[in-house]
Amino acid sequence: MHILSFVFIAFAIGVITIFCGFILTVVAWVNDFAKLEKVGIYITLAGAFMLLMGIGSCTRYLSS
């Protein structure tokens, strides 16, 4: 498999994870579940980290 396909997979997983974490955080905030809010924030941060890994892989691939 080509390296760019892995980069696109990392982008897709990052975006989906950020979206799911954001939705979970909003639902927990509206229903006043403090512990679930923290979980949603952590999921959103994990998605952002995955997105940054995809960006880093892409820039590393394009610079070489």
N, CA, C and O atoms as a DFTB+ gen file, in Angstrom:
256 C
 N C O
     1  1       0.843      -1.177       0.000
     2  2       0.000       0.000       0.000
     3  2       0.894       1.247       0.000
     4  3       1.951       1.267       0.630
     5  1       0.466       2.244      -0.690
     6  2       1.242       3.472      -0.797
     7  2       1.174       4.255       0.507
     8  3       0.186       4.173       1.237
     9  1       2.226       5.011       0.798
    10  2       2.306       5.740       2.070
    11  2       1.202       6.796       2.188
    12  3       0.730       7.078       3.290
    13  1       0.789       7.379       1.062
    14  2      -0.253       8.406       1.133
    15  2      -1.595       7.831       1.564
    16  3      -2.411       8.540       2.153
    17  1      -1.829       6.556       1.279
    18  2      -3.084       5.956       1.737
    19  2      -3.106       5.870       3.259
    20  3      -4.156       6.056       3.875
    21  1      -1.942       5.587       3.876
    22  2      -1.873       5.584       5.335
    23  2      -2.093       6.982       5.900
    24  3      -2.713       7.143       6.951
    25  1      -1.587       7.983       5.203
    26  2      -1.784       9.371       5.640
    27  2      -3.265       9.736       5.574
    28  3      -3.796      10.356       6.495
    29  1      -3.928       9.352       4.488
    30  2      -5.358       9.642       4.369
    31  2      -6.166       8.887       5.415
    32  3      -7.156       9.409       5.929
    33  1      -5.755       7.660       5.736
    34  2      -6.429       6.904       6.792
    35  2      -6.266       7.618       8.130
    36  3      -7.217       7.706       8.906
    37  1      -5.058       8.130       8.406
    38  2      -4.827       8.870       9.654
    39  2      -5.679      10.134       9.701
    40  3      -6.241      10.461      10.746
    41  1      -5.780      10.854       8.570
    42  2      -6.646      12.030       8.510
    43  2      -8.097      11.652       8.789
    44  3      -8.777      12.306       9.579
    45  1      -8.562      10.596       8.136
    46  2      -9.962      10.192       8.284
    47  2     -10.269       9.772       9.717
    48  3     -11.288      10.174      10.280
    49  1      -9.392       8.965      10.308
    50  2      -9.606       8.535      11.690
    51  2      -9.577       9.736      12.627
    52  3     -10.379       9.818      13.557
    53  1      -8.658      10.666      12.387
    54  2      -8.571      11.863      13.221
    55  2      -9.822      12.713      13.147
    56  3     -10.328      13.167      14.174
    57  1     -10.324      12.934      11.948
    58  2     -11.521      13.767      11.780
    59  2     -12.739      13.088      12.395
    60  3     -13.535      13.738      13.073
    61  1     -12.889      11.787      12.165
    62  2     -14.034      11.060      12.729
    63  2     -13.966      11.055      14.253
    64  3     -14.984      11.231      14.922
    65  1     -12.770      10.855      14.803
    66  2     -12.616      10.823      16.254
    67  2     -12.893      12.188      16.874
    68  3     -13.533      12.274      17.923
    69  1     -12.422      13.243      16.240
    70  2     -12.703      14.597      16.733
    71  2     -14.206      14.865      16.711
    72  3     -14.758      15.414      17.664
    73  1     -14.858      14.478      15.626
    74  2     -16.301      14.699      15.510
    75  2     -17.062      13.929      16.588
    76  3     -17.943      14.484      17.244
    77  1     -16.724      12.655      16.769
    78  2     -17.411      11.839      17.785
    79  2     -17.151      12.369      19.197
    80  3     -18.067      12.427      20.017
    81  1     -15.914      12.753      19.478
    82  2     -15.596      13.306      20.791
    83  2     -16.318      14.614      21.052
    84  3     -16.768      14.867      22.169
    85  1     -16.432      15.447      20.024
    86  2     -17.136      16.718      20.171
    87  2     -18.619      16.492      20.439
    88  3     -19.203      17.137      21.310
    89  1     -19.227      15.574      19.687
    90  2     -20.648      15.265      19.900
    91  2     -20.865      14.711      21.303
    92  3     -21.815      15.094      21.985
    93  1     -19.979      13.804      21.737
    94  2     -20.097      13.231      23.081
    95  2     -19.957      14.308      24.151
    96  3     -20.683      14.292      25.145
    97  1     -19.033      15.242      23.956
    98  2     -18.839      16.323      24.917
    99  2     -20.069      17.227      24.993
   100  3     -20.495      17.607      26.083
   101  1     -20.635      17.567      23.847
   102  2     -21.817      18.436      23.830
   103  2     -23.007      17.745      24.488
   104  3     -23.731      18.363      25.269
   105  1     -23.214      16.459      24.173
   106  2     -24.331      15.726      24.774
   107  2     -24.146      15.623      26.285
   108  3     -25.103      15.793      27.039
   109  1     -22.930      15.349      26.728
   110  2     -22.666      15.255      28.168
   111  2     -22.831      16.611      28.845
   112  3     -23.312      16.685      29.976
   113  1     -22.434      17.685      28.161
   114  2     -22.557      19.022      28.736
   115  2     -24.023      19.425      28.880
   116  3     -24.421      20.007      29.889
   117  1     -24.824      19.109      27.857
   118  2     -26.246      19.447      27.903
   119  2     -26.952      18.655      28.999
   120  3     -27.814      19.192      29.695
   121  1     -26.592      17.386      29.157
   122  2     -27.245      16.539      30.159
   123  2     -26.549      16.573      31.513
   124  3     -26.963      15.874      32.438
   125  1     -25.502      17.372      31.639
   126  2     -24.781      17.595      32.896
   127  2     -24.153      16.313      33.457
   128  3     -24.328      15.984      34.630
   129  1     -23.417      15.597      32.596
   130  2     -22.627      14.442      33.021
   131  2     -21.159      14.857      33.018
   132  3     -20.528      14.889      31.962
   133  1     -20.614      15.174      34.185
   134  2     -19.252      15.712      34.262
   135  2     -18.206      14.679      33.839
   136  3     -17.262      15.011      33.123
   137  1     -18.369      13.433      34.278
   138  2     -17.366      12.420      33.933
   139  2     -17.372      12.119      32.437
   140  3     -16.316      11.917      31.838
   141  1     -18.550      12.089      31.841
   142  2     -18.648      11.830      30.411
   143  2     -18.093      13.002      29.607
   144  3     -17.582      12.819      28.502
   145  1     -18.196      14.203      30.167
   146  2     -17.605      15.371      29.513
   147  2     -16.102      15.207      29.379
   148  3     -15.534      15.481      28.322
   149  1     -15.451      14.757      30.461
   150  2     -13.999      14.559      30.420
   151  2     -13.621      13.506      29.388
   152  3     -12.636      13.665      28.666
   153  1     -14.399      12.436      29.317
   154  2     -14.128      11.386      28.333
   155  2     -14.248      11.944      26.919
   156  3     -13.419      11.639      26.062
   157  1     -15.269      12.756      26.670
   158  2     -15.438      13.368      25.357
   159  2     -14.288      14.290      25.003
   160  3     -13.844      14.325      23.855
   161  1     -13.808      15.035      25.984
   162  2     -12.665      15.923      25.740
   163  2     -11.415      15.108      25.430
   164  3     -10.650      15.468      24.536
   165  1     -11.201      14.016      26.157
   166  2     -10.036      13.167      25.892
   167  2     -10.120      12.514      24.516
   168  3      -9.107      12.392      23.827
   169  1     -11.313      12.095      24.112
   170  2     -11.481      11.508      22.777
   171  2     -11.199      12.553      21.704
   172  3     -10.572      12.248      20.689
   173  1     -11.660      13.790      21.925
   174  2     -11.393      14.867      20.973
   175  2      -9.898      15.145      20.873
   176  3      -9.378      15.349      19.776
   177  1      -9.204      15.156      22.009
   178  2      -7.754      15.373      21.992
   179  2      -7.023      14.230      21.295
   180  3      -6.039      14.460      20.591
   181  1      -7.497      13.006      21.486
   182  2      -6.884      11.868      20.793
   183  2      -7.065      11.996      19.281
   184  3      -6.155      11.680      18.515
   185  1      -8.230      12.456      18.858
   186  2      -8.460      12.681      17.434
   187  2      -7.578      13.782      16.877
   188  3      -7.080      13.678      15.756
   189  1      -7.381      14.840      17.660
   190  2      -6.495      15.921      17.222
   191  2      -5.059      15.425      17.101
   192  3      -4.340      15.814      16.182
   193  1      -4.644      14.566      18.030
   194  2      -3.297      13.997      17.958
   195  2      -3.146      13.136      16.713
   196  3      -2.110      13.187      16.050
   197  1      -4.164      12.346      16.389
   198  2      -4.118      11.515      15.191
   199  2      -4.066      12.376      13.935
   200  3      -3.357      12.051      12.983
   201  1      -4.816      13.468      13.935
   202  2      -4.793      14.383      12.801
   203  2      -3.415      15.018      12.647
   204  3      -2.924      15.161      11.527
   205  1      -2.788      15.400      13.756
   206  2      -1.437      15.959      13.698
   207  2      -0.425      14.929      13.212
   208  3       0.516      15.269      12.495
   209  1      -0.618      13.673      13.600
   210  2       0.273      12.624      13.103
   211  2       0.129      12.467      11.594
   212  3       1.118      12.254      10.893
   213  1      -1.093      12.570      11.096
   214  2      -1.312      12.497       9.656
   215  2      -0.672      13.668       8.928
   216  3      -0.083      13.491       7.862
   217  1      -0.783      14.865       9.497
   218  2      -0.160      16.049       8.892
   219  2       1.358      15.921       8.916
   220  3       2.030      16.247       7.937
   221  1       1.899      15.442      10.043
   222  2       3.347      15.261      10.146
   223  2       3.866      14.231       9.164
   224  3       4.927      14.421       8.568
   225  1       3.136      13.148       8.989
   226  2       3.538      12.125       8.026
   227  2       3.491      12.672       6.610
   228  3       4.361      12.377       5.791
   229  1       2.471      13.469       6.328
   230  2       2.328      14.039       4.990
   231  2       3.466      15.006       4.688
   232  3       4.046      14.952       3.604
   233  1       3.792      15.883       5.620
   234  2       4.872      16.835       5.377
   235  2       6.220      16.128       5.299
   236  3       7.087      16.531       4.523
   237  1       6.403      15.080       6.095
   238  2       7.654      14.324       6.027
   239  2       7.774      13.616       4.680
   240  3       8.853      13.573       4.089
   241  1       6.674      13.067       4.204
   242  2       6.690      12.374       2.913
   243  2       6.932      13.352       1.773
   244  3       7.697      13.057       0.856
   245  1       6.285      14.516       1.823
   246  2       6.420      15.482       0.738
   247  2       7.778      16.170       0.735
   248  3       8.238      16.615      -0.316
   249  1       8.432      16.267       1.895
   250  2       9.731      16.935       1.941
   251  2      10.862      16.027       1.469
   252  3      11.941      16.515       1.133
   253  1      10.633      14.716       1.438
   254  2      11.709      13.804       1.002
   255  2      11.652      13.504      -0.474
   256  3      12.487      12.756      -0.985
